[in-house]
Amino acid sequence: MDDCLIGLEGLRLQASIGIYAHELAAPQPLDIDLRLAIDGTLAGRSDDIRHTVDYDQVVSALEELLASRHFNLLEHLSQAMLDVLGQRFPIKRAEITLAKPLAVPKARRVSVTRSAEWKREAVKVVAG
């Protein structure tokens, strides 16, 4: 098994998130940093996108979730995102940081970081 870490940093999406009236009125920017651990054995040998995680599909999955409903808390949204990623992609571990850059006027941003791990079958590579 060959661990491979995929990073997606500085992704900015719009989200309906928050508990205050101004947050309920309109979507706001949400900054996302994501690290995904996969078994990179096949992708490292094949150079085939089918053996890894397609970044565009990851972004699409997150956008679909954000478009589906309002979230009150970053803590809940981060768990929902990890759940979607774990269900849709062959990842072993993930860490996600969500940040609201407009949440506190005197701060650059407010953020939450969560991680999750899934048990996956190891890929067997036959030399040939």
Buried (B, 14 or more C-beta within 10 A) or exposed (E): EBEBEBEBEEBEBEBBBBEEEEBEEEBBEBBBBBBBBBBBBBBEEEEEEEBBBEBEEBBEBBBEBBEEEEBEEBEEBBBBBBEBBBEBBBBBBBBBBBBBBBBEEEEEBEBBEBEBEBEBEEBEBEEE
